[in-house]
Amino acid sequence: MLEIKLSTFRGRPGVALGNGVVEVFILSGGGHIARLSVAGGLPNVLWEPTWPLIEPGLREIADTSVYGDHEESKLLSSIAGHNLCCDLFGSQSPGEIAAGMPLHGEAGMVAWTAVQADTG
């Protein structure tokens, strides 16, 4: 049976999904699949950054000595595991940069909302 619960990953909010065999954690900020592991607390098979993570909405006030002050640092300050690139992958065009589109698009930089769904 699938269990879905609100939880945290390295201090960041999100949704944990598990079926007793595998567990997945999805960050609310950015929608990144931050954790994938065998149930029971075994190691995360996805990449975890070595730096502290922040919510994407806090990026503008983040310490640039920790996260850098370049275009990639906007995404890297909040990324973990598998990066969700729904709307754009790769570098932005000059027009996208002028419009404020972040690296790999806005999907990884917006707040996602968990909603209840009836799967029955």
Backbone hydrogen bonds, N-H to C=O, Kabsch-Sander energy under -0.5 kcal/mol:
donor,donor_aa,acceptor,acceptor_aa,energy
3,E,18,G,-3.6
5,K,16,A,-2.3
7,S,14,G,-2.1
9,F,12,R,-2.6
12,R,9,F,-1.8
14,G,7,S,-2.0
15,V,26,I,-2.4
16,A,5,K,-3.3
17,L,24,V,-3.1
18,G,3,E,-2.2
19,N,22,V,-1.7
23,E,37,S,-3.0
24,V,17,L,-3.0
25,F,35,R,-2.2
26,I,15,V,-2.6
27,L,32,H,-2.7
28,S,13,P,-2.5
29,G,13,P,-0.6
30,G,28,S,-1.1
30,G,110,V,-2.6
31,G,27,L,-1.0
33,I,82,H,-1.9
34,A,25,F,-1.5
34,A,32,H,-1.3
35,R,25,F,-1.4
37,S,23,E,-2.3
39,A,21,V,-2.8
42,L,38,V,-1.1
45,V,36,L,-2.8
54,I,77,S,-1.9
58,L,55,E,-2.0
59,R,56,P,-1.5
61,I,58,L,-1.4
62,A,59,R,-1.3
64,T,62,A,-0.6
66,V,63,D,-1.4
67,Y,63,D,-1.9
68,G,64,T,-1.9
73,S,70,H,-0.7
74,K,70,H,-0.7
74,K,71,E,-0.9
75,L,71,E,-0.6
75,L,72,E,-0.6
76,L,72,E,-2.5
77,S,73,S,-1.7
78,S,75,L,-1.7
79,I,75,L,-1.1
81,G,47,W,-2.3
82,H,33,I,-2.7
83,N,81,G,-0.6
85,C,83,N,-0.6
88,L,104,H,-0.6
97,I,93,S,-2.5
98,A,94,P,-2.2
99,A,95,G,-1.5
100,G,97,I,-1.4
101,M,96,E,-2.9
104,H,90,G,-1.7
105,G,102,P,-2.1
109,M,106,E,-1.9
110,V,106,E,-0.8
110,V,107,A,-0.6
112,W,28,S,-3.6
119,T,117,A,-0.8
